[in-house]
Structures are given as structure tokens and as C-alpha cells.
Amino acid sequence: MTDLAVLVVNYNKRDLLIKCLDSIFASDEVDFDVFVVDNASKDGSVDAVKKYFKDRVTLLVNDENTGGAGGFHRGMEHISGMNQYKYIAEFDNDILVKSDAIRELRRYMEKNPNVAACGATIIDMENLETVYEMGAFIDVENFRLKLPFHQVKYSDLPDEVTCDYVAFGASIILVDSLKNAGLPDKDFFIFWDDMEFCWRLRKSGYKVCAISAAVVYHCSPSVYQQPMGSYYRMRNQIVCFARHTDAEIFENLAEIVTGRFFRTMVVNINTPERANAYTHALFDALNGVMGKAEAHKVAPLATVQKWHSLVKGKGKIIVHEGRGFTQRDALASILRSVTDAPIAIASDNMATDNNTLHVITCYHILDIDYTSLPFIEGETLIWDNYQNFICDAADFSVFSAHKKFYPVFHSMLYGYIKNKLNLLREAWG
């Protein structure tokens, strides 16, 4: 009998799931049992697992889609209830596991009994030169995540890092820690469920770490920029902070949430679907509405966006890389989806004309100096790390004056948000 279980959660990704399982069974570490939780897939995933892996995989099939949070909750509950396993290695269905990754994760846990969760290094299959994630930190004062090893070279990674959270989709956990910290909160559905779980682990006295020796490859596009991602991330993040921040940070949380919500409304004046998702996320979080969101709350972005016509009308695209901008490859891919015009990085002696579009990039579109910004309508597109944009004079007018509107916005919502956050905190206990 082995003391290591491997858990994979799947929803409608049959082909990726088969590749993921193939990579698991090709591991150097061979002493483990494999469990797959399927979230009521409609694409033949269950039949494919039965056909290709037969009795090598234990299938747990849900009657409905419970999201990643619900899937990992069920798998961890089932496995820990068997009273056999010491560790659970967990992977998303769009992960390919390097042959020595499971062995390295287990080896690290054996050497560090005070660690309850250890994450692998995640590398994007579309960009094998750089790291996507190796653990992360929760910046409580600024209401955000910090990824210290995002888009760095693998060779520049440390051996290990003690961090705030590691992703369920590429990690290993100590089963005994569930007795103190509890199972993942299935009502999160997706996103921030692993952050919230790791927060409980740390509050229970355990360490959370990530290591560079264990590598996995992520091979599926993220829904981060879609309204669905916007909704779950904001809703669950607010709930997580309301539950777990210390008294000093919580005292200021209403101010932080009010400011963050205002900024999201401003930057999404041209993307009403995302503004709709953020609005539902805020009020659902404050009123304790969790679980899977109704479809109207997470309607997808329209196919054609306002900036498309500006880009399509140009014969050349020149990208001016601003301080803090890290999404060059993503921007190029997005631009390429709507134009065949050549795209170049700006240089001092580059010739331009009125058929050239200048894309000025920055870290965040609300944190730039508009007084010195070289914006010319019809020739300039301003773009940030989060795909927020300014593409005409109307946009520029609103964005450059947004700070003047905040006091009114604050007076309307701050008191309501503060009262609701206090109730959330009390309900959590």
C-alpha cells in the first residue's frame, strides 16, 4: 500500500486530461494511486479515462460542475477519509508533469515535516524560456497577489521559497494538515480557493513552500481576462480578505475595496461585460452569495471591441514599452488576432507616418502621468498589463479626470461596504 495519492480535477478537457494522466504515469516516482474527479463533463472524458487507463485510475464523477474548488474538495475529502495516504499531489487537467516532479515534491515533504503544502514551478507550454509561477504572496496592504518569479528565467530561480500560497493545480499537501485547517471551501467554485486554503494552513502553524526542482507545464489558456475570471477573482478575494486579514488591515479593508471597485469601473467603461461581472462580484461577496455564478453575471466579452477598428486601419504598429509593462508577448498575440500589419518595438531612429499606430504601454492605465502623455487621437493606443486601454479622445478625457469623481463615488458606497464586511467577518467567526 502506498501513502501517496495523485489527484486530478477535470471538466470538459478530455484530450488534455489524457495527456496529463500520461505524463503522471510516466513519472520516475511510480509508487502512488491516481484519482480523477470529473465535474460532470459532457465531452466523453469519463469514458476516455475508463478506456485508456482502466483500473489504474479511480474515478469520482460529480453529478454537476462544482468547479475546481468543489472538485479538489471532493477528491481531498475522499482520499483523506480512506486513512491510507500521507500526501496528496494535486494537478489541474491542463498540466503536464515533468518526469521527476512528483518525486521531488514528495522528497521535499519528507525532509520538511512542518510544511503542509509545497508547490511545483509552473512553466507555460507556449513560452518554455520563462517561469509562469513559483509560489506567490498575498499583498494584504494593496489587496493583490505578488508573483515574485513571474516571467523570470528558470536558471534564476532559488531552490525554494517560503510563500503565502501555492496553486492546487501543481502542488502536494500533507493529509494530516486537513485535520486542523479543514478542506478547501467548495463554495469558491474557482479562483482564490487555494489562496484561502493556504491562508488557513499558515494560521494553523504550518509552512507553505514552492521549489524549483519540481517542474510542471501549463498548456491551456487562462480565463483571467474573461468576465468569468473577473467575477470569481474579485468575489472570492473579498471574502478571503474579510475572513483572514488581521485586525489592522481589516479596519482599512472597506477603504481598499471601495477604491479597487472604483478603479475597475473606470477602466471598464468600454467593456460593459466585465463591468457587469465586477459589479455582481462585489455585491455577491458582501451578501454571502457564493457557489457557481448565474450565467448573466459572467457573460463573455463581445467579439468586437472598440479598439479593433483603430488597429485594423493602420499599416504599421509600433509598441513603446513603458515602465512596469510585462505583457509584450500577450500584447503581440492580441494585436495579431485583428491585424496583419507589421509590429515593431520602438527605437530612436524609426520612421513613422500617419498610417502608423503607436501603442504606448504601461503597468496600469490609471497610474500614469496624463499631463505628459503623447496622445494623438487616431494615432495612439494606450495599453496596460491588464488589457485596459485608451483609444480615443473620449477615453482620454474620462481617464485623465477620474480622480475628481472618486469622492462622490466613495460617499455613495463606502458605508455600505464597511457594514457588509463587518457582517462577513462576524459570520466567519
PALUM-716635 format. One record per residue (C-alpha): z negated, x, y. Coordinates in nm, 3 decimals, decimal comma. Each point is the difference from the previous one (the first is absolute). Layout:
BEGIN
+---------+---------+---------+
|       Z |       X |       Y |
+---------+---------+---------+
|       Z |       X |       Y |
...
+---------+---------+---------+
This chain:
BEGIN
+---------+---------+---------+
|       Z |       X |       Y |
+---------+---------+---------+
|   0,000 |   0,000 |   0,000 |
|   0,100 |   0,130 |   0,341 |
|  -0,214 |  -0,034 |   0,313 |
|   0,302 |  -0,011 |   0,236 |
|   0,193 |  -0,316 |   0,087 |
|   0,321 |  -0,001 |   0,204 |
|   0,062 |  -0,315 |   0,203 |
|   0,330 |  -0,109 |   0,158 |
|   0,042 |  -0,315 |   0,211 |
|   0,345 |  -0,161 |   0,014 |
|   0,180 |  -0,279 |   0,179 |
|   0,375 |  -0,050 |  -0,044 |
|   0,094 |   0,367 |  -0,029 |
|   0,107 |   0,018 |  -0,362 |
|   0,223 |   0,306 |   0,022 |
|  -0,247 |   0,198 |   0,213 |
|  -0,283 |  -0,103 |  -0,232 |
|   0,186 |   0,133 |  -0,305 |
|   0,062 |   0,332 |   0,178 |
|  -0,365 |   0,016 |   0,104 |
|  -0,120 |  -0,057 |  -0,356 |
|   0,251 |   0,253 |  -0,134 |
|  -0,143 |   0,261 |   0,236 |
|  -0,356 |  -0,085 |  -0,109 |
|   0,081 |   0,036 |  -0,368 |
|   0,172 |   0,332 |   0,075 |
|  -0,327 |   0,141 |   0,137 |
|  -0,157 |   0,323 |  -0,122 |
|  -0,320 |  -0,202 |  -0,036 |
|   0,058 |  -0,223 |  -0,302 |
|  -0,346 |  -0,135 |  -0,080 |
|  -0,006 |  -0,330 |   0,189 |
|   0,061 |  -0,373 |  -0,040 |
|   0,246 |  -0,179 |   0,229 |
|  -0,052 |  -0,343 |   0,155 |
|   0,250 |  -0,195 |   0,211 |
|  -0,103 |  -0,294 |   0,216 |
|   0,305 |  -0,212 |   0,077 |
|  -0,022 |  -0,237 |   0,296 |
|   0,212 |  -0,285 |  -0,142 |
|   0,329 |   0,191 |   0,034 |
|   0,323 |  -0,200 |  -0,027 |
|   0,232 |   0,294 |  -0,070 |
|  -0,069 |   0,059 |  -0,370 |
|  -0,260 |   0,273 |   0,056 |
|  -0,232 |  -0,125 |  -0,274 |
|   0,274 |  -0,027 |  -0,262 |
|   0,128 |   0,347 |   0,093 |
|  -0,345 |   0,155 |  -0,049 |
|  -0,034 |  -0,170 |  -0,338 |
|   0,348 |   0,117 |  -0,103 |
|  -0,022 |   0,364 |   0,107 |
|  -0,367 |   0,080 |  -0,048 |
|  -0,119 |  -0,251 |  -0,261 |
|  -0,364 |   0,059 |  -0,092 |
|  -0,033 |   0,314 |   0,215 |
|  -0,075 |  -0,222 |   0,301 |
|  -0,261 |  -0,274 |   0,036 |
|   0,144 |  -0,277 |   0,218 |
|  -0,216 |  -0,218 |   0,224 |
|   0,224 |  -0,273 |   0,142 |
|  -0,114 |  -0,206 |   0,299 |
|   0,105 |  -0,361 |   0,044 |
|   0,077 |   0,062 |   0,368 |
|   0,061 |   0,290 |   0,234 |
|  -0,343 |   0,127 |   0,107 |
|   0,134 |   0,299 |   0,192 |
|  -0,088 |   0,363 |  -0,055 |
|  -0,365 |  -0,072 |   0,078 |
|  -0,019 |  -0,279 |  -0,257 |
|   0,189 |   0,205 |  -0,256 |
|  -0,225 |   0,304 |   0,028 |
|  -0,305 |  -0,226 |   0,005 |
|   0,098 |  -0,162 |  -0,328 |
|   0,095 |   0,327 |  -0,166 |
|  -0,317 |   0,180 |   0,105 |
|  -0,216 |  -0,298 |  -0,098 |
|   0,162 |  -0,017 |  -0,345 |
|  -0,015 |   0,374 |  -0,066 |
|  -0,357 |   0,050 |   0,123 |
|  -0,110 |  -0,301 |  -0,205 |
|   0,115 |   0,170 |  -0,321 |
|  -0,284 |   0,255 |   0,038 |
|   0,220 |   0,277 |  -0,138 |
|   0,156 |   0,179 |   0,295 |
|  -0,148 |   0,254 |   0,237 |
|   0,302 |   0,021 |   0,230 |
|   0,286 |  -0,223 |   0,114 |
|   0,315 |   0,167 |   0,134 |
|   0,185 |  -0,252 |   0,214 |
|   0,364 |  -0,009 |   0,106 |
|   0,237 |  -0,231 |   0,185 |
|   0,312 |  -0,102 |  -0,188 |
|   0,223 |   0,197 |   0,239 |
|  -0,173 |   0,331 |  -0,075 |
|   0,138 |   0,279 |  -0,220 |
|  -0,277 |   0,217 |  -0,138 |
|   0,055 |   0,375 |  -0,019 |
|  -0,069 |   0,124 |  -0,353 |
|  -0,329 |   0,173 |   0,081 |
|  -0,133 |  -0,252 |   0,257 |
|  -0,224 |  -0,206 |  -0,229 |
|  -0,138 |   0,315 |  -0,161 |
|  -0,082 |   0,149 |   0,341 |
|  -0,165 |  -0,319 |   0,124 |
|  -0,218 |  -0,022 |  -0,310 |
|  -0,085 |   0,371 |   0,012 |
|  -0,117 |  -0,032 |   0,360 |
|  -0,221 |  -0,299 |  -0,081 |
|  -0,161 |   0,182 |  -0,292 |
|  -0,091 |   0,291 |   0,228 |
|  -0,129 |  -0,226 |   0,282 |
|  -0,229 |  -0,272 |  -0,136 |
|  -0,100 |  -0,114 |   0,351 |
|   0,361 |  -0,101 |   0,078 |
|   0,079 |  -0,366 |  -0,066 |
|   0,368 |   0,004 |   0,097 |
|   0,255 |   0,281 |   0,012 |
|   0,349 |  -0,045 |   0,139 |
|   0,323 |   0,175 |  -0,090 |
|   0,241 |   0,145 |   0,255 |
|   0,276 |  -0,252 |   0,067 |
|   0,352 |   0,123 |   0,071 |
|   0,286 |  -0,229 |   0,103 |
|   0,289 |   0,014 |  -0,246 |
|   0,244 |  -0,013 |   0,293 |
|  -0,153 |   0,305 |   0,165 |
|  -0,130 |   0,243 |  -0,259 |
|  -0,055 |   0,272 |   0,258 |
|  -0,297 |  -0,167 |   0,167 |
|  -0,323 |  -0,173 |  -0,098 |
|  -0,046 |  -0,370 |   0,071 |
|  -0,375 |  -0,013 |  -0,055 |
|  -0,292 |   0,198 |  -0,140 |
|  -0,305 |  -0,212 |   0,072 |
|  -0,073 |  -0,151 |   0,340 |
|  -0,275 |  -0,066 |   0,251 |
|  -0,108 |  -0,318 |   0,176 |
|  -0,024 |   0,062 |   0,374 |
|  -0,263 |  -0,262 |   0,079 |
|  -0,010 |   0,071 |   0,373 |
|   0,373 |  -0,059 |   0,041 |
|   0,049 |  -0,269 |  -0,266 |
|   0,261 |   0,186 |  -0,202 |
|   0,074 |   0,223 |  -0,296 |
|   0,046 |   0,373 |   0,030 |
|   0,230 |   0,171 |  -0,250 |
|  -0,073 |   0,372 |   0,048 |
|   0,263 |   0,110 |  -0,252 |
|   0,282 |  -0,240 |   0,081 |
|   0,341 |   0,169 |   0,022 |
|  -0,126 |   0,351 |  -0,062 |
|   0,138 |   0,249 |  -0,251 |
|  -0,158 |  -0,010 |  -0,343 |
|  -0,060 |   0,375 |   0,020 |
|  -0,219 |  -0,055 |   0,307 |
|  -0,245 |  -0,234 |  -0,178 |
|  -0,359 |   0,100 |  -0,077 |
|  -0,116 |  -0,018 |  -0,362 |
|  -0,218 |  -0,300 |   0,075 |
|  -0,134 |  -0,212 |   0,283 |
|  -0,302 |  -0,228 |   0,023 |
|   0,128 |  -0,313 |   0,171 |
|  -0,073 |  -0,366 |   0,074 |
|   0,247 |  -0,160 |  -0,237 |
|   0,267 |   0,059 |  -0,263 |
|   0,267 |  -0,248 |  -0,101 |
|  -0,046 |  -0,214 |  -0,309 |
|   0,363 |   0,068 |  -0,085 |
|  -0,058 |   0,371 |  -0,068 |
|  -0,359 |   0,080 |  -0,088 |
|  -0,274 |   0,012 |  -0,262 |
|  -0,342 |  -0,166 |   0,022 |
|  -0,334 |   0,039 |  -0,173 |
|  -0,072 |  -0,321 |  -0,190 |
|  -0,378 |   0,031 |   0,043 |
|   0,042 |  -0,017 |   0,378 |
|   0,107 |  -0,365 |  -0,033 |
|  -0,357 |  -0,092 |  -0,094 |
|  -0,116 |   0,098 |   0,349 |
|   0,305 |  -0,057 |   0,218 |
|   0,152 |  -0,301 |  -0,176 |
|   0,364 |  -0,077 |  -0,073 |
|   0,284 |  -0,003 |   0,255 |
|   0,005 |  -0,313 |   0,216 |
|   0,283 |  -0,206 |  -0,148 |
|   0,013 |  -0,223 |   0,309 |
|   0,158 |   0,284 |   0,199 |
|   0,321 |  -0,065 |  -0,202 |
|   0,168 |   0,322 |   0,119 |
|  -0,082 |   0,280 |   0,247 |
|  -0,342 |   0,130 |   0,100 |
|  -0,147 |  -0,104 |  -0,337 |
|  -0,024 |   0,365 |  -0,104 |
|  -0,141 |   0,102 |   0,340 |
|  -0,267 |  -0,268 |  -0,024 |
|  -0,082 |   0,095 |  -0,360 |
|  -0,031 |   0,370 |   0,083 |
|  -0,220 |  -0,088 |   0,297 |
|  -0,238 |  -0,171 |  -0,245 |
|   0,014 |   0,301 |  -0,230 |
|  -0,104 |   0,230 |   0,284 |
|  -0,277 |  -0,236 |   0,111 |
|  -0,125 |   0,005 |  -0,360 |
|  -0,043 |   0,379 |   0,021 |
|   0,318 |   0,119 |  -0,170 |
|   0,268 |   0,236 |   0,131 |
|   0,370 |  -0,082 |   0,033 |
|   0,245 |   0,292 |  -0,027 |
|   0,368 |   0,083 |  -0,031 |
|   0,158 |   0,304 |  -0,166 |
|   0,333 |   0,177 |   0,029 |
|   0,014 |   0,101 |  -0,367 |
|   0,082 |  -0,359 |  -0,103 |
|   0,338 |  -0,118 |   0,130 |
|   0,172 |  -0,336 |  -0,023 |
|   0,329 |  -0,120 |   0,148 |
|   0,038 |  -0,325 |   0,190 |
|   0,343 |  -0,154 |  -0,044 |
|  -0,002 |  -0,339 |   0,168 |
|   0,040 |  -0,094 |   0,369 |
|  -0,310 |  -0,122 |   0,177 |
|  -0,043 |  -0,348 |   0,150 |
|  -0,205 |   0,154 |   0,281 |
|   0,245 |  -0,098 |   0,274 |
|   0,060 |  -0,351 |  -0,130 |
|  -0,218 |  -0,288 |   0,128 |
|  -0,162 |  -0,025 |  -0,343 |
|  -0,135 |   0,352 |   0,039 |
|  -0,105 |  -0,070 |   0,359 |
|  -0,196 |  -0,308 |  -0,105 |
|  -0,196 |   0,145 |  -0,292 |
|  -0,073 |   0,331 |   0,167 |
|  -0,145 |  -0,156 |   0,314 |
|  -0,188 |  -0,281 |  -0,175 |
|  -0,159 |   0,220 |  -0,263 |
|  -0,073 |   0,285 |   0,240 |
|  -0,196 |  -0,232 |   0,229 |
|  -0,201 |  -0,133 |  -0,295 |
|  -0,062 |   0,352 |  -0,129 |
|  -0,129 |   0,123 |   0,337 |
|  -0,215 |  -0,309 |   0,048 |
|  -0,166 |   0,063 |  -0,336 |
|  -0,052 |   0,373 |   0,001 |
|  -0,011 |   0,166 |   0,342 |
|  -0,342 |   0,117 |   0,114 |
|  -0,189 |  -0,191 |   0,268 |
|   0,122 |   0,214 |   0,289 |
|   0,369 |  -0,037 |  -0,085 |
|  -0,038 |  -0,367 |  -0,087 |
|  -0,150 |  -0,067 |   0,343 |
|   0,332 |   0,111 |   0,150 |
|   0,225 |  -0,152 |  -0,269 |
|   0,084 |  -0,315 |   0,195 |
|   0,126 |   0,216 |   0,287 |
|   0,207 |   0,209 |  -0,240 |
|   0,152 |  -0,302 |  -0,177 |
|   0,077 |  -0,178 |   0,328 |
|   0,177 |   0,307 |   0,135 |
|   0,192 |   0,060 |  -0,322 |
|   0,116 |  -0,361 |  -0,021 |
|   0,119 |   0,008 |   0,361 |
|   0,205 |   0,313 |  -0,066 |
|   0,161 |  -0,152 |  -0,308 |
|   0,102 |  -0,308 |   0,199 |
|   0,156 |   0,212 |   0,275 |
|   0,201 |   0,226 |  -0,229 |
|   0,130 |  -0,294 |  -0,202 |
|   0,149 |  -0,204 |   0,284 |
|   0,340 |   0,052 |  -0,165 |
|  -0,116 |  -0,055 |  -0,360 |
|  -0,157 |  -0,348 |  -0,011 |
|  -0,031 |   0,008 |  -0,379 |
|  -0,235 |   0,298 |   0,020 |
|  -0,192 |  -0,151 |   0,294 |
|  -0,043 |  -0,315 |  -0,210 |
|  -0,137 |   0,203 |  -0,292 |
|  -0,248 |   0,188 |   0,220 |
|  -0,123 |  -0,323 |   0,159 |
|  -0,067 |  -0,163 |  -0,337 |
|  -0,161 |   0,322 |  -0,123 |
|  -0,249 |   0,008 |   0,288 |
|  -0,109 |  -0,360 |  -0,028 |
|  -0,005 |  -0,001 |  -0,381 |
|  -0,220 |   0,310 |  -0,003 |
|  -0,241 |  -0,146 |   0,255 |
|  -0,022 |  -0,329 |  -0,189 |
|  -0,035 |   0,148 |  -0,349 |
|   0,343 |  -0,110 |  -0,126 |
|   0,089 |   0,251 |  -0,270 |
|   0,219 |   0,018 |  -0,311 |
|   0,377 |  -0,039 |  -0,007 |
|   0,147 |  -0,103 |   0,335 |
|   0,209 |  -0,315 |   0,038 |
|   0,370 |   0,072 |   0,039 |
|   0,023 |  -0,106 |   0,366 |
|  -0,255 |   0,266 |   0,095 |
|   0,209 |   0,288 |  -0,137 |
|   0,359 |  -0,107 |   0,070 |
|   0,233 |   0,305 |  -0,018 |
|   0,164 |   0,162 |   0,301 |
|   0,333 |  -0,138 |   0,114 |
|   0,295 |   0,203 |  -0,128 |
|   0,138 |   0,061 |   0,350 |
|  -0,237 |   0,146 |   0,257 |
|   0,045 |   0,029 |   0,375 |
|   0,074 |   0,373 |   0,002 |
|   0,282 |  -0,023 |  -0,255 |
|   0,270 |  -0,091 |   0,254 |
|  -0,100 |   0,290 |   0,226 |
|   0,033 |   0,250 |  -0,285 |
|   0,324 |  -0,147 |  -0,135 |
|   0,169 |   0,031 |   0,337 |
|  -0,038 |   0,379 |   0,021 |
|   0,220 |   0,280 |  -0,129 |
|  -0,275 |   0,264 |  -0,017 |
|  -0,378 |  -0,009 |  -0,054 |
|  -0,223 |   0,276 |   0,137 |
|  -0,366 |   0,002 |  -0,105 |
|  -0,250 |   0,156 |   0,240 |
|  -0,310 |   0,085 |  -0,204 |
|  -0,318 |  -0,073 |   0,190 |
|  -0,349 |   0,131 |  -0,058 |
|  -0,171 |  -0,156 |  -0,300 |
|   0,314 |  -0,157 |  -0,146 |
|   0,008 |   0,057 |  -0,377 |
|   0,256 |  -0,249 |  -0,130 |
|   0,328 |   0,189 |   0,049 |
|   0,135 |  -0,074 |  -0,348 |
|  -0,103 |  -0,366 |   0,015 |
|   0,162 |  -0,041 |   0,343 |
|   0,324 |   0,160 |  -0,119 |
|   0,009 |  -0,236 |  -0,298 |
|  -0,061 |  -0,304 |   0,220 |
|   0,268 |   0,101 |   0,250 |
|   0,245 |   0,077 |  -0,280 |
|  -0,047 |  -0,354 |  -0,136 |
|   0,166 |  -0,146 |   0,312 |
|   0,241 |   0,270 |   0,123 |
|   0,238 |   0,268 |  -0,125 |
|  -0,019 |   0,193 |   0,327 |
|  -0,105 |   0,366 |  -0,029 |
|  -0,374 |   0,060 |   0,048 |
|  -0,124 |   0,329 |   0,147 |
|  -0,327 |   0,151 |   0,119 |
|   0,008 |   0,071 |   0,374 |
|   0,060 |   0,354 |   0,125 |
|   0,022 |   0,145 |   0,353 |
|   0,378 |   0,049 |   0,008 |
|   0,103 |  -0,321 |  -0,178 |
|   0,282 |  -0,193 |   0,172 |
|  -0,049 |  -0,374 |   0,052 |
|   0,188 |  -0,291 |   0,159 |
|  -0,048 |  -0,372 |   0,055 |
|   0,092 |  -0,064 |  -0,363 |
|  -0,309 |   0,196 |  -0,110 |
|  -0,331 |  -0,166 |  -0,091 |
|  -0,311 |   0,207 |   0,071 |
|  -0,285 |  -0,089 |  -0,237 |
|  -0,327 |   0,119 |   0,154 |
|  -0,275 |   0,021 |  -0,260 |
|  -0,379 |   0,005 |   0,040 |
|  -0,320 |  -0,045 |  -0,199 |
|  -0,072 |  -0,350 |   0,133 |
|   0,199 |  -0,194 |   0,252 |
|  -0,303 |  -0,121 |   0,197 |
|  -0,141 |   0,348 |   0,053 |
|   0,286 |   0,160 |   0,195 |
|   0,037 |   0,074 |   0,371 |
|   0,247 |  -0,263 |   0,121 |
|   0,013 |   0,144 |   0,351 |
|   0,183 |   0,312 |  -0,119 |
|   0,197 |  -0,155 |  -0,286 |
|   0,379 |   0,049 |   0,034 |
|   0,097 |  -0,358 |  -0,092 |
|   0,350 |  -0,128 |   0,080 |
|   0,089 |  -0,347 |  -0,124 |
|   0,292 |   0,006 |  -0,241 |
|  -0,037 |   0,371 |  -0,066 |
|  -0,361 |   0,037 |  -0,117 |
|  -0,201 |  -0,120 |  -0,300 |
|  -0,369 |   0,090 |  -0,017 |
|  -0,144 |   0,012 |  -0,353 |
|  -0,341 |   0,087 |  -0,148 |
|  -0,157 |   0,079 |  -0,339 |
|  -0,063 |  -0,369 |  -0,068 |
|   0,356 |  -0,121 |   0,070 |
|  -0,101 |  -0,151 |   0,334 |
|   0,281 |   0,025 |   0,253 |
|   0,120 |  -0,049 |   0,358 |
|   0,371 |  -0,066 |   0,033 |
|   0,056 |  -0,176 |   0,334 |
|  -0,143 |  -0,046 |   0,349 |
|  -0,194 |  -0,313 |  -0,102 |
|  -0,183 |   0,196 |  -0,271 |
|  -0,069 |   0,287 |   0,239 |
|  -0,146 |  -0,235 |   0,259 |
|  -0,245 |  -0,157 |  -0,246 |
|  -0,105 |   0,322 |  -0,172 |
|  -0,051 |   0,201 |   0,317 |
|  -0,224 |  -0,273 |   0,149 |
|  -0,189 |  -0,100 |  -0,315 |
|  -0,336 |   0,142 |   0,111 |
|  -0,015 |  -0,247 |   0,290 |
|  -0,002 |  -0,293 |  -0,241 |
|  -0,285 |   0,120 |  -0,220 |
|  -0,299 |  -0,126 |   0,205 |
|   0,128 |  -0,358 |  -0,023 |
|   0,067 |   0,035 |  -0,372 |
|  -0,347 |   0,152 |  -0,051 |
|  -0,174 |  -0,284 |   0,181 |
|   0,176 |  -0,255 |  -0,221 |
|  -0,073 |   0,151 |  -0,344 |
|  -0,281 |   0,256 |   0,008 |
|  -0,291 |  -0,247 |  -0,024 |
|   0,160 |  -0,189 |  -0,289 |
|   0,077 |   0,320 |  -0,192 |
|  -0,352 |   0,138 |   0,049 |
|  -0,166 |  -0,320 |  -0,122 |
|   0,223 |  -0,021 |  -0,309 |
|  -0,055 |   0,368 |  -0,089 |
|  -0,376 |  -0,056 |   0,012 |
|   0,036 |  -0,290 |  -0,242 |
|   0,213 |   0,211 |  -0,234 |
|  -0,262 |   0,275 |   0,005 |
|  -0,279 |  -0,246 |  -0,077 |
|   0,196 |  -0,157 |  -0,286 |
|   0,052 |   0,343 |  -0,159 |
|  -0,371 |   0,068 |   0,024 |
+---------+---------+---------+
